Amino acid sequence: PIVSRPWLRGAKAHAKLAVADRRTLVVSSADLTRSGVASTIEVGLLVRGGTTPVRVAEHITELQSRRVLAPLWKGRNR
């Protein structure tokens, strides 16, 4: 949230990751859109199994509970 970082008003999160069922993790520089994946050259990492997907999911949950990571908009997307 912007109120938590007044010195970085223009900053944006650029990390892209997805965790599925706490078993599969994707970390990538690609925007997770059709054009971002199909029409740019990017690099990514796919992790299946192990503790890393679980730990990343738990980290995201913790950031959300502390309100460090929050949705930009509530309800419908813009």
GIBELQUI-V281009 format. One record per helix or strand of 2 or more residues. SS is the DSSP state (alpha for helix, beta for strand). FROM is the first residue (numbers start at 0). LEN is the number of residues. Records with the same first field share a line. If there is no record, write none. Layout:
BEGIN
SS->FROM-LEN / FROM-LEN
END
This chain:
BEGIN
alpha->1-3 / 5-3 / 33-5 / 51-14
beta->15-5 / 23-5 / 43-5
END
